[in-house]
Amino acid sequence: MLLDAQFWPFLLAITLLSITPGVDTLLVIRNTARGGVRDGVATSLAICTGLFVHAAVSALGISLILLQSAWAFAALKLAGAGYLVWLGLASLGAVRRGQGLPVAGLATERRQVPLWRPLREGLLSNVLNPKTVVFYMAFLPQFIAPGDPALAKSLWLAGVHFLVANLWQIGVVLMVGRAGRWLARPAVSRWLNGVTGAVLVGFGAKLALTRAPG
């Protein structure tokens, strides 16, 4: 069950998915610049922990209920979109006040961000994303044979995805961490804060306009 013929196509697919830039990568970059490697790694771990939630609900059939219920899908979609827009507007508001993105260890105005904050941001950004619900519901069953225990196999595949995605995102964390002095320049930090804010708002707006499958 663990390394059958279906495993390698799955590994290739989720590797390509993991390295494709999206809201997860953007959030990891932003939180690393804000709180350092610790916050970046925490964000990555929290994002990828959400994969187990999606795998479990997919295996238990809850995702199917969400996809077949227009109001449930809309509620999840709007919650996720609202959260991304809220994160983005917070960054844009800081830029409007003339504040850059505080860079860990280098920006004198930085306040220590509690660890629960990047953990919460990472987990919620993943769990509230209906696109991940749709992806897991459509994707995972292709790699689960009729005789496989659905929940155990889904969690195993999510575990592989967890490892691959974390390897990529923590690599991004380390690259951003090495660029700390450059990111600490006022003009650069304001630009980064503005760009991440605008893109998060854009992701949220796009998510809000997503239609339920079928």
C-alpha positions, 0 to 999 in steps of 0.5 A: 500500500505504501509504495505501490505503482501509484505512489510515484505519479502521486509524488511527481504531482504533489511536488509540482503542486508544492513548488508552484507559487501561491498563497502558501509561498507568499505567506511563508515569505511574508512571515519569515521577513516579519519574524525570522526563520522561526516564524517562517518554519512555523508557518510552513508546518502549520500550512502543511498540517492543514493537509491532514485535515483535508485528507481526513474530511475527504476520506470520510466523505465530508468534502463530498457534502461540501461540494454538493451543498451550495451554501456550505461551499459558499460559507467556506469559500467566503470565510477563506476569502475574507481571511486572506483579504483581512491579512492583505488589508492589514499589510496595505494599511501599514504601508499607507501609514508609512510602515514597511514589513518589520524584518526580524532582528534588523528593524528597530521598531519590530515587536516580537510576534508570538509563535501562535500567530504564524501558526494560526495564520498558516493553518487557517489559510490552508484549512479555510481554502475550498480549493484544497478541499476540491483538490483533495476530493478530486485528486486523492481517490485516484491513488486509493485502490478499492481494497485500500483503507481509505482514511489510512491511505489518505493520511499516508498520502497527506504525510508525503505531501506534508514532507515535500511541501515543507522541504520546499517551503523551508528552503524558501524560508532559509533563502529569505532569511539570508536576504534579511539585510536587504529586506530590512531596507526601508524602501524594500520592506515597504515594497514587500509589505505592499506587494504581499498585501495586494497579492493576498487581497487579490487571492482573496477576491479570486477565491470569493469569485470561485464557483462551486464545482458542477 
